[in-house]
Amino acid sequence: MKLTGVELRRIEMPLVAPFRTSFGTETSKDALLVRVVTSDAEGWGECVAMTDPLYSSEYVDAAADVLRRFLVPAVASIERLDAAAVAPALAKFHGHRMAKAALEMGVLDAELRAEGRPLARELGAVRDRVPCGVSVGIMDSVDRLLEAVGGYLDEGYVRIKLKIQPGWDVEPVAAVRERFGDEVLLQVDANTAYTVADARQLARLDPFDLLLIEQPLDEEDLLGHAELARQLKTPVCLDESITSARAAAAAISLGACSIVNVKPGRVGGYLEARRIHDVCVAHGVPVWCGGMLETGLGRAANVALAALPGFTLPGDTSGSNRYYQTDITPPFTLVDGHLPVPTAPGIGVDPLPDQLAAVTKSVEWLTL
């Protein structure tokens, strides 16, 4: 293939309800979509960077800028373009993994569409459907939390993840356990809100038989996570700290985690996500697929990834209606707590033109 053009499309989609974490509250999804046009086919990528640099150092405006000025021209210079060539071509540019992932995803989608191959098969999927968990944000009250969790369980979600922060941790977890029982698969996510000095407080979560506690400490504090892991019975899972297969191997070797959350956007793309999966499988470490409030484009690709054999825990691959009244693709709908893995070529879904137009804020065509 040869890259012939790239479209940067900025969209904004209102959330069905505010989503609050330890780093802020989101009421809408500000997303950058990357349409890759090649000599053989077109493909779609989705950048998961947020409006502000709160989850990571990346943010949407910066992603658009680095794509426009550096990443797209570098990929355009590749004579024989395929997805495997993207990361090496972009390696000289430091950081910006979410922007790189979006561009690689678009190239990968185009390549697979041209060859008639589904992404799931390309990555090595072994399942035709994946179990789905749901992420529940910080609420104004425990009563509201219990109402929300009850609704998600009624919808069929097989695992509940509670966002926590100092002052909102033991009480909500205890309330959910008391109301819904020990049989509910339950885990918590701190999004770096604690320090090692909070070990005693976090140990108060041990009696609730949680699947894991996700990213309790700062993303750069691997040694702190290793120390914390020795003090907790609850397994420690890393999210923000895992930026590559090399980072995953280091964290595992240090004893900083016993479970890994894989987010393709955070690690630079689906090919690196597969390498992280392979590293974890080799070390006997379970992985699961995280979410970044993706549209149906990113959700389709995440579901394909979550069908790999090492993804033994339910991921944050929720149905479309968890976040959006109307998605920009045909909606993903839970069936018995699972989502089907797309089987069409590429990521397996296309944007719906009317829905896409309704949420589009700007479109920029990059002529090469």
Buried (B, 14 or more C-beta within 10 A) or exposed (E): BEBBBBBBBBBEBEBEEEBBBBBEEBEBBBBBBBBBBBEBBBBBBBBBBBBEEBBBEBBBBBBBBBBBEBBBBBBBEBEEBBBEBBBEBBEEBEBBBBBBBBBBBBBBBBBBBBBEEBBBBBBBBEBEBBBBBBBBBBBEEBEEBBEBBEEBBEBBBBBBBBBBBEEBBBEBBBBBBEBBEEEBBBBBBBBBBBBBEBBEEBBEBEEBEBBBBBBBBBBEBBEBBBBBBEEBEBBBBBBBBBBBBEBBBBBBEBBBBBBBBBBBBBBBBBBBBBBBBBBBBEEEBBBBBBBBBBBBBBBBBBBBBBBBEBBEBBBBBBBBBBBBEBBBBBBBEBEEBBBBBBEBBBBBBBBBEEBBEEBBEEEEEBEE
